[in-house]
Amino acid sequence: MRLLYVNAIPGIVNDVFKNKEPWQIVTMTSTATLATVWLWNFIFCQDKSLLERGKKQLFKLARYIPSIRDKINGELVKINETFENDVVHRLKEASFIVHLPKNGLNNEEILNLVRQFVHLGDFDWQAGRVSGAVYRVNNELKQLMGDVYTIASYTNPLHPDVFPGICKMEAEVVRIACHLFHGDEETCGTMTTGGTESILLACKTFRDYAREVKGIKKPEIVMPVTAHAAFDKAAQYLNIKIRAVSLDPQSYAVSIQAMRKAITKNTIMLVGSAPNFPYGTMDNIEAIAELGVKYNIPVHVDACLGGFLTCFMSDAGYNLPPSDFRLPGVASLSVDTHKYGYAPKGSSIILYRKKMYRHYQYTITTDWPGGIYGSPTINGSRAGGIIASCWATLMYFGYNDYVESTKKIIETTKYIERNLREMDGIFVFGTPATSVIAIGSNEFHIYRLSEALSVKGWNLNTLQFPCGVHICITHMHTQPGLADQFLKDVKSELSTILENRNTLTEGKLAMYGMSQSIPDRSVVGDFTKCFLDSMYYTKESETCQ
């Protein structure tokens, strides 16, 4: 029967073109061919699925309906005003300087203004009432950092012949990190300005490596849904497709089975977090590394958040499964020195198992009239003062102090986690691996607890899909009595909330919770643009568009 259909095709084609002029046959054939190619590309050769693109187009068309467009624009205006009012409240009537002073201010005037501006805001971060953000305050170290930066403030490793000592310090920071994460003589890396740059560079490296070595032209990254948003940023910059993998519902670590299924011929790297930002749980890096070896795909370990804890935890008395270069499949690792390394903000490290990989990170221009130009990272000029300050911080603490600090932080984390688990009305997501404890509730909207604690001066991080909040324990929280005060405040607010379980959230957190139910995520993107605009608010702010 099938053969009959096949034999009938030539007859059908001949009937279609019967009595047609040659130019008509050519036109019809060309049109049909181009339409087929377009349809094939539209369905199969796009970054997003047909369903996702269909939904996006539908929402886009809906905005042309006057009633919907006016409703969205009205909400954007309200939200923009809300964000700007928040800025005004945080700035506490501070004056804005929007023109250069006619005559320069003297040193004391400038320092007074800086002191005033630095301490604007409602949360006492120096007292440890903020989740993450500031990881340690040490007045002696702060003075040392100021002195170091003063000495190195004009240096720039872009000119190694002029500032060889800055290059030496960067190389030593990288080599120290290689040893901490069990690299060998071939292990290498560079310093960067932060975790986002470290991650972006890893994505660029493996994209270019896969293109040259494997011929992959449509690169894809397979990673957990909890992997840092910097990977999505990198994908947007570098035209890479993200395949986000679901979590195990019990452990809140990535599902290895789902990750295996997501691997395709275009996969350029696998990603695991050690730990992840939302829940503080650690992906099974050993299993991910095995997948990397099996399918010959580089594995990147994102240890930006807790890397300077995990490398000291064994000596601090807390054993973790390996998540570094001890695993053969791990090709790269990112770790932030400006978090638990306690260096000033603006420093991170990206490490590679082999120098071959690092070569794909470099950008090199050989035919520029200005000379041969090579750059190891995204920036050309880099702040030598930051490199020197990071190096000085590592020298200041030394291995034993990092171990002792890690012990205090993990002890405090486990103490808080243990007590939170005993409280009615809330639960802890998974098992915290290092310093992040995420909590949710099946009894009430968890944002109400976050809102109540904010009134008491605690600043926590909000999570979505599902709703949750987390606290990132830092050295600041190891101060005597601070953990107990946090637990006391949580217990007190929980008691009040559980008496009125159905009360709705209010203010910004209510808006944040509402945003999760909006199917058109581009609208949520517009809200976010308004928030980012508000960060640049002065007295005369532009209307959010």
C-alpha positions as CSV (number, residue, x, y, z in Angstrom):
1,M,0.0,0.0,0.0
2,R,2.8,2.4,0.9
3,L,4.5,1.7,-2.4
4,L,1.4,2.7,-4.3
5,Y,1.4,6.0,-2.6
6,V,5.0,6.6,-3.4
7,N,4.5,5.7,-7.0
8,A,1.5,8.1,-7.2
9,I,3.6,11.1,-6.2
10,P,5.2,11.7,-9.6
11,G,1.7,11.7,-11.2
12,I,0.4,14.2,-8.7
13,V,3.4,16.5,-9.3
14,N,3.0,16.3,-13.0
15,D,-0.7,17.2,-12.8
16,V,0.1,20.2,-10.7
17,F,2.7,21.6,-13.2
18,K,0.7,20.5,-16.3
19,N,0.2,23.4,-18.7
20,K,2.5,25.7,-16.7
21,E,5.2,27.9,-18.3
22,P,8.8,27.2,-17.3
23,W,9.1,30.4,-15.4
24,Q,5.9,29.5,-13.4
25,I,7.4,26.1,-12.5
26,V,10.6,27.7,-11.3
27,T,8.7,30.3,-9.3
28,M,6.4,27.8,-7.7
29,T,9.3,25.4,-6.9
30,S,11.4,28.2,-5.4
31,T,8.6,29.5,-3.3
32,A,7.7,26.1,-2.0
33,T,11.4,25.4,-1.2
34,L,11.9,28.7,0.6
35,A,8.6,28.3,2.5
36,T,9.6,24.8,3.6
37,V,13.0,26.0,4.8
38,W,11.4,28.9,6.7
39,L,8.9,26.6,8.3
40,W,11.6,24.1,9.3
41,N,13.8,26.9,10.8
42,F,10.7,28.4,12.6
43,I,9.8,25.1,14.2
44,F,13.1,23.4,14.9
45,C,16.0,26.0,14.7
46,Q,15.0,28.5,17.4
47,D,16.4,29.0,20.9
48,K,13.0,28.6,22.4
49,S,10.3,26.0,21.8
50,L,7.4,26.6,19.5
51,L,5.0,26.7,22.5
52,E,7.2,29.3,24.3
53,R,7.4,31.5,21.2
54,G,3.7,31.1,20.5
55,K,2.9,32.3,24.0
56,K,5.3,35.2,23.7
57,Q,3.8,36.3,20.4
58,L,0.3,36.0,21.8
59,F,1.1,38.2,24.8
60,K,2.9,40.7,22.5
61,L,-0.2,40.9,20.3
62,A,-2.4,41.3,23.3
63,R,-0.6,44.6,24.2
64,Y,-2.0,46.1,21.0
65,I,-5.5,45.9,22.5
66,P,-6.1,49.4,23.9
67,S,-7.7,48.2,27.2
68,I,-4.9,45.8,27.9
69,R,-2.2,48.3,26.9
70,D,-3.7,51.1,29.0
71,K,-4.0,48.7,32.0
72,I,-0.4,47.6,31.8
73,N,0.9,51.2,31.3
74,G,-1.2,52.4,34.3
75,E,0.3,49.7,36.5
76,L,3.8,50.6,35.3
77,V,3.3,54.2,36.3
78,K,2.1,53.1,39.8
79,I,5.0,50.7,40.2
80,N,7.5,53.3,39.0
81,E,6.2,55.8,41.6
82,T,6.4,53.1,44.3
83,F,10.0,52.4,43.6
84,E,10.9,56.1,43.4
85,N,9.1,56.7,46.8
86,D,11.2,53.9,48.3
87,V,14.3,55.5,47.0
88,V,13.4,58.8,48.6
89,H,12.6,57.1,51.9
90,R,15.9,55.2,51.9
91,L,17.9,58.4,51.1
92,K,16.4,60.2,54.1
93,E,16.1,63.6,52.5
94,A,19.8,63.6,51.4
95,S,20.5,66.3,48.9
96,F,21.5,65.4,45.3
97,I,24.5,66.7,43.5
98,V,23.7,66.7,39.8
99,H,26.2,69.3,38.6
100,L,30.0,69.5,39.1
101,P,30.7,72.0,41.9
102,K,32.2,75.2,40.5
103,N,35.1,74.9,42.9
104,G,36.3,71.5,44.2
105,L,35.4,70.5,47.7
106,N,38.1,70.1,50.3
107,N,39.0,66.7,51.7
108,E,37.0,67.0,54.9
109,E,33.8,68.0,53.1
110,I,34.2,65.0,50.7
111,L,34.8,62.5,53.5
112,N,31.8,63.8,55.4
113,L,29.6,63.4,52.4
114,V,30.9,59.9,51.8
115,R,30.3,58.9,55.4
116,Q,26.8,60.2,55.2
117,F,26.0,58.4,51.9
118,V,27.5,55.1,53.0
119,H,25.3,54.9,56.1
120,L,22.0,55.8,54.4
121,G,19.4,53.1,54.6
122,D,17.3,51.4,57.3
123,F,19.2,48.2,57.9
124,D,22.2,48.0,60.3
125,W,24.5,45.8,58.2
126,Q,27.4,46.4,60.5
127,A,25.5,44.7,63.3
128,G,24.9,41.6,61.2
129,R,21.2,42.1,60.6
130,V,21.5,41.5,56.8
131,S,21.5,38.3,54.9
132,G,24.8,38.0,53.1
133,A,25.9,41.3,51.4
134,V,28.7,42.1,53.9
135,Y,30.6,39.0,55.0
136,R,32.9,40.4,57.7
137,V,33.8,43.7,59.3
138,N,37.2,44.1,60.8
139,N,38.4,47.6,61.6
140,E,42.1,46.6,61.5
141,L,41.7,45.0,58.1
142,K,39.6,47.9,56.9
143,Q,42.5,50.3,57.7
144,L,44.9,47.9,56.0
145,M,42.7,47.8,52.9
146,G,42.6,51.5,52.7
147,D,46.4,51.7,53.0
148,V,47.0,49.0,50.4
149,Y,44.5,50.6,47.9
150,T,46.1,54.0,48.4
151,I,49.5,52.5,47.4
152,A,48.1,50.6,44.4
153,S,45.2,52.8,43.3
154,Y,46.8,53.9,40.1
155,T,48.2,50.5,39.0
156,N,46.8,48.5,36.1
157,P,47.8,44.9,35.1
158,L,47.1,45.8,31.5
159,H,50.6,47.2,31.6
160,P,52.7,44.3,33.0
161,D,55.9,45.9,32.1
162,V,55.0,49.0,34.1
163,F,53.3,47.2,37.0
164,P,54.9,43.7,37.2
165,G,54.3,43.4,41.0
166,I,50.5,43.7,40.5
167,C,50.7,40.8,38.0
168,K,52.7,38.9,40.5
169,M,50.1,39.3,43.2
170,E,47.3,38.2,40.8
171,A,49.2,35.1,39.8
172,E,49.8,34.3,43.5
173,V,46.1,34.7,44.3
174,V,45.2,32.4,41.5
175,R,47.9,29.8,42.5
176,I,46.7,29.9,46.1
177,A,43.1,29.1,44.9
178,C,44.4,26.3,42.7
179,H,45.9,24.6,45.8
180,L,42.8,25.2,47.9
181,F,40.6,23.5,45.3
182,H,43.1,20.6,44.8
183,G,44.4,21.6,41.4
184,D,47.8,20.5,40.0
185,E,50.6,22.3,38.2
186,E,48.4,22.5,35.0
187,T,45.5,24.1,36.9
188,C,45.3,27.8,36.2
189,G,42.9,30.8,36.0
190,T,42.5,34.6,36.4
191,M,41.1,37.1,38.8
192,T,37.8,38.8,37.8
193,T,35.6,41.6,39.1
194,G,33.0,39.2,40.6
195,G,31.1,36.0,40.3
196,T,29.2,37.2,37.3
197,E,32.3,37.9,35.2
198,S,33.8,34.6,36.3
199,I,30.7,32.7,35.2
200,L,30.4,34.7,31.9
201,L,34.0,33.9,31.1
202,A,33.6,30.2,31.7
203,C,30.6,30.2,29.4
204,K,32.6,32.1,26.7
205,T,35.5,29.7,27.2
206,F,33.5,26.5,26.6
207,R,31.4,28.0,23.8
208,D,34.6,28.8,21.9
209,Y,36.2,25.5,22.8
210,A,33.2,23.6,21.6
211,R,33.0,25.5,18.4
212,E,36.6,25.0,17.5
213,V,37.2,21.4,18.8
214,K,33.7,19.9,18.3
215,G,32.2,22.1,15.6
216,I,29.2,23.0,17.8
217,K,27.5,26.1,16.3
218,K,24.4,26.2,18.4
219,P,25.7,25.9,21.9
220,E,23.6,24.8,24.9
221,I,24.3,24.8,28.6
222,V,22.6,22.2,30.8
223,M,22.2,23.5,34.3
224,P,19.9,23.3,37.4
225,V,17.0,25.8,37.6
226,T,18.8,27.0,40.8
227,A,22.0,27.9,39.0
228,H,22.9,31.6,39.4
229,A,21.2,34.1,37.1
230,A,24.7,35.0,35.8
231,F,24.5,32.0,33.5
232,D,21.3,33.4,32.0
233,K,23.1,36.7,31.6
234,A,26.0,35.0,29.9
235,A,23.6,33.2,27.6
236,Q,22.0,36.5,26.6
237,Y,25.4,38.1,25.9
238,L,26.9,35.1,24.1
239,N,23.9,33.7,22.2
240,I,23.8,30.4,24.1
241,K,20.7,28.3,24.8
242,I,19.9,27.4,28.4
243,R,18.4,24.0,29.2
244,A,17.3,24.4,32.8
245,V,16.9,21.1,34.7
246,S,14.4,20.4,37.5
247,L,15.3,19.6,41.1
248,D,14.8,16.6,43.3
249,P,11.7,17.6,45.3
250,Q,13.2,16.3,48.5
251,S,16.8,17.4,48.4
252,Y,16.4,20.6,46.3
253,A,19.5,19.6,44.4
254,V,19.5,19.0,40.7
255,S,17.9,15.8,39.4
256,I,20.8,13.9,37.8
257,Q,18.3,11.8,35.7
258,A,16.7,15.0,34.3
259,M,20.2,16.4,33.6
260,R,21.2,13.3,31.7
261,K,18.1,13.6,29.6
262,A,18.7,17.3,28.8
263,I,22.2,16.6,27.3
264,T,22.2,16.9,23.5
265,K,24.9,17.0,20.7
266,N,25.0,20.8,21.2
267,T,25.8,20.7,25.0
268,I,28.9,22.7,25.6
269,M,29.0,22.5,29.4
270,L,27.3,21.1,32.5
271,V,26.8,23.2,35.6
272,G,26.6,22.3,39.2
273,S,26.3,24.6,42.3
274,A,28.4,24.1,45.4
275,P,26.1,25.4,47.0
276,N,23.3,27.1,45.1
277,F,22.1,30.6,46.0
278,P,18.3,30.1,46.6
279,Y,18.4,27.1,49.0
280,G,22.0,26.7,50.0
281,T,21.8,23.0,49.0
282,M,24.7,21.4,47.0
283,D,24.2,19.6,43.8
284,N,25.7,16.1,43.4
285,I,28.9,17.3,41.8
286,E,30.3,13.8,41.7
287,A,27.4,12.5,39.6
288,I,27.5,15.6,37.3
289,A,31.3,15.1,36.9
290,E,30.6,11.5,35.9
291,L,28.2,12.7,33.3
292,G,30.9,15.0,32.0
293,V,33.4,12.2,31.7
294,K,30.9,9.9,30.0
295,Y,29.7,12.4,27.4
296,N,33.0,14.3,27.1
297,I,31.4,17.6,28.2
298,P,33.2,20.1,30.5
299,V,31.7,20.5,33.9
300,H,31.7,23.9,35.6
301,V,31.3,24.1,39.4
302,D,29.8,27.4,40.6
303,A,31.3,27.8,44.1
304,C,31.1,31.6,44.0
305,L,28.9,31.8,47.1
306,G,30.4,29.2,49.4
307,G,33.7,28.2,47.9
308,F,35.8,29.9,50.5
309,L,33.9,27.8,53.1
310,T,33.9,24.4,51.4
311,C,37.6,24.4,50.9
312,F,38.2,24.8,54.7
313,M,35.3,22.8,56.0
314,S,37.1,19.5,56.3
315,D,39.8,21.0,58.5
316,A,37.0,22.8,60.4
317,G,35.5,19.4,61.2
318,Y,32.7,19.3,58.6
319,N,33.1,16.8,55.8
320,L,31.4,17.4,52.4
321,P,31.5,15.3,49.2
322,P,34.2,16.5,46.9
323,S,33.2,19.3,44.5
324,D,36.5,20.5,43.0
325,F,39.4,19.3,40.8
326,R,39.6,16.0,42.7
327,L,36.8,15.0,40.4
328,P,38.1,14.2,36.9
329,G,35.1,15.7,35.1
330,V,35.4,19.1,36.7
331,A,36.9,21.4,34.1
332,S,36.4,24.8,35.7
333,L,35.4,26.4,39.0
334,S,34.4,29.9,40.0
335,V,34.8,31.2,43.5
336,D,34.4,34.7,45.0
337,T,37.1,36.1,47.2
338,H,34.9,39.1,48.0
339,K,32.5,36.8,49.9
340,Y,33.9,34.4,52.4
341,G,37.4,35.4,51.3
342,Y,36.6,38.7,53.0
343,A,38.4,40.7,50.3
344,P,36.9,44.1,49.3
345,K,34.1,44.0,46.8
346,G,35.1,43.5,43.2
347,S,37.2,40.3,43.2
348,S,36.5,36.8,42.2
349,I,38.5,33.9,40.6
350,I,37.8,31.6,37.6
351,L,39.9,28.4,37.6
352,Y,40.5,25.9,34.8
353,R,41.9,22.3,35.0
354,K,44.1,22.9,31.9
355,K,45.8,26.0,30.4
356,M,44.3,24.9,27.1
357,Y,40.8,26.0,28.4
358,R,42.1,29.3,29.7
359,H,43.4,30.1,26.2
360,Y,39.8,30.1,25.0
361,Q,38.9,32.7,27.6
362,Y,41.4,35.2,26.2
363,T,40.4,37.7,23.5
364,I,43.2,38.6,21.1
365,T,43.4,41.1,18.3
366,T,46.4,40.7,16.1
367,D,45.8,43.3,13.3
368,W,44.9,46.5,15.2
369,P,47.0,49.6,14.2
370,G,47.5,50.2,17.9
371,G,49.5,47.0,18.2
372,I,48.8,43.4,19.1
373,Y,46.2,43.4,21.9
374,G,45.5,40.6,24.3
375,S,43.2,40.6,27.2
376,P,42.7,37.8,29.7
377,T,39.3,38.9,31.0
378,I,36.4,41.1,29.9
379,N,38.0,44.3,31.1
380,G,41.0,45.8,29.4
381,S,42.2,48.1,32.2
382,R,41.7,46.5,35.6
383,A,42.0,48.0,39.1
384,G,45.3,47.0,40.5
385,G,44.2,48.3,43.8
386,I,41.5,45.6,44.0
387,I,44.0,42.9,43.1
388,A,46.5,44.1,45.7
389,S,43.7,44.4,48.4
390,C,42.6,40.8,47.7
391,W,46.1,39.5,47.9
392,A,46.7,41.5,51.2
393,T,43.4,40.0,52.7
394,L,44.6,36.5,52.0
395,M,48.0,37.3,53.6
396,Y,46.3,39.0,56.6
397,F,44.1,36.0,57.6
398,G,46.1,33.0,56.6
399,Y,44.9,29.4,56.4
400,N,44.3,28.9,60.2
401,D,42.1,32.0,60.5
402,Y,40.0,31.0,57.5
403,V,39.5,27.5,59.1
404,E,38.5,29.1,62.4
405,S,36.1,31.5,60.8
406,T,34.5,28.7,58.7
407,K,34.0,26.7,61.9
408,K,32.1,29.5,63.5
409,I,30.0,30.2,60.5
410,I,29.0,26.5,60.0
411,E,28.3,26.1,63.7
412,T,26.1,29.1,63.7
413,T,24.3,28.0,60.5
414,K,23.6,24.5,62.0
415,Y,22.4,26.0,65.2
416,I,19.9,28.3,63.5
417,E,18.8,25.6,61.1
418,R,18.2,23.1,64.0
419,N,16.1,25.6,65.9
420,L,14.1,26.7,62.8
421,R,13.2,23.1,62.2
422,E,11.6,22.9,65.6
423,M,9.3,25.9,65.0
424,D,5.6,25.3,64.0
425,G,4.4,26.7,60.7
426,I,7.6,26.7,58.7
427,F,9.9,24.2,57.0
428,V,13.5,24.3,55.8
429,F,14.2,23.6,52.1
430,G,16.5,20.6,51.7
431,T,19.7,20.4,53.7
432,P,21.9,23.5,53.8
433,A,25.4,22.6,52.8
434,T,27.2,25.6,54.0
435,S,25.8,28.9,55.2
436,V,22.4,29.5,53.5
437,I,19.1,28.5,55.2
438,A,15.9,28.8,53.1
439,I,12.5,28.5,54.7
440,G,8.9,28.2,53.5
441,S,5.5,27.6,54.9
442,N,2.4,25.5,54.1
443,E,0.4,27.4,56.8
444,F,0.7,31.0,55.6
445,H,2.3,33.2,53.0
446,I,6.0,33.1,53.9
447,Y,6.5,36.7,52.7
448,R,4.5,37.8,55.8
449,L,7.3,36.5,58.0
450,S,9.9,38.3,55.9
451,E,7.9,41.5,56.1
452,A,7.5,41.2,59.9
453,L,11.2,40.5,60.4
454,S,12.0,43.5,58.2
455,V,10.1,45.7,60.6
456,K,12.4,44.4,63.3
457,G,15.4,45.3,61.3
458,W,16.3,42.0,59.6
459,N,16.9,42.0,55.9
460,L,16.3,38.6,54.3
461,N,16.3,37.4,50.6
462,T,13.0,36.5,49.0
463,L,12.7,33.4,46.7
464,Q,10.1,32.4,44.1
465,F,8.8,29.3,42.4
466,P,8.0,28.3,45.2
467,C,7.8,31.3,47.6
468,G,10.4,31.3,50.3
469,V,13.0,33.4,52.1
470,H,16.5,32.7,53.1
471,I,19.2,34.0,55.4
472,C,22.9,33.8,54.4
473,I,24.9,33.4,57.5
474,T,28.2,35.4,57.5
475,H,30.9,36.0,60.1
476,M,28.8,38.9,61.2
477,H,26.1,36.5,62.5
478,T,28.6,34.7,64.8
479,Q,28.7,37.6,67.2
480,P,27.5,36.6,70.7
481,G,23.7,36.6,71.0
482,L,22.9,37.6,67.4
483,A,21.7,34.1,66.3
484,D,19.6,33.8,69.4
485,Q,18.1,37.2,68.8
486,F,17.2,36.2,65.2
487,L,15.6,33.0,66.4
488,K,13.7,34.9,69.1
489,D,12.3,37.4,66.6
490,V,11.3,34.6,64.2
491,K,9.5,32.7,66.9
492,S,7.7,35.8,68.1
493,E,6.5,36.8,64.7
494,L,5.5,33.3,63.8
495,S,3.3,33.2,66.9
496,T,1.5,36.4,65.7
497,I,1.2,35.2,62.1
498,L,-0.2,31.8,63.0
499,E,-3.0,33.5,64.9
500,N,-4.0,35.3,61.7
501,R,-3.0,32.8,59.0
502,N,-5.1,34.2,56.2
503,T,-4.0,37.8,56.4
504,L,-2.6,39.0,53.0
505,T,0.9,40.4,52.5
506,E,1.3,44.1,51.9
507,G,3.7,46.5,50.2
508,K,6.5,45.5,47.9
509,L,6.5,41.8,49.0
510,A,2.8,41.6,48.0
511,M,3.7,42.9,44.6
512,Y,6.6,40.5,44.4
513,G,4.3,37.6,45.2
514,M,1.7,38.8,42.8
515,S,4.3,38.9,40.0
516,Q,4.8,35.2,40.2
517,S,1.2,34.6,39.0
518,I,1.5,36.8,35.9
519,P,1.8,34.5,32.8
520,D,3.3,37.2,30.6
521,R,6.8,37.3,32.0
522,S,7.6,40.3,29.8
523,V,5.3,42.4,32.1
524,V,7.4,41.3,35.1
525,G,10.5,42.3,33.1
526,D,9.0,45.7,32.7
527,F,8.5,45.9,36.4
528,T,12.1,45.0,36.9
529,K,13.2,47.7,34.5
530,C,11.3,50.2,36.6
531,F,13.2,49.0,39.7
532,L,16.5,49.3,38.0
533,D,15.6,52.8,36.7
534,S,14.9,53.8,40.3
535,M,18.5,53.0,41.3
536,Y,19.5,56.0,39.2
537,Y,16.8,58.3,40.5
538,T,17.7,61.9,41.3
539,K,15.3,64.8,41.9
540,E,14.1,64.8,38.3
541,S,13.6,61.2,37.3
542,E,12.5,60.2,33.9
543,T,9.2,58.3,33.5
544,C,9.6,54.6,33.1
545,Q,8.9,53.5,29.6
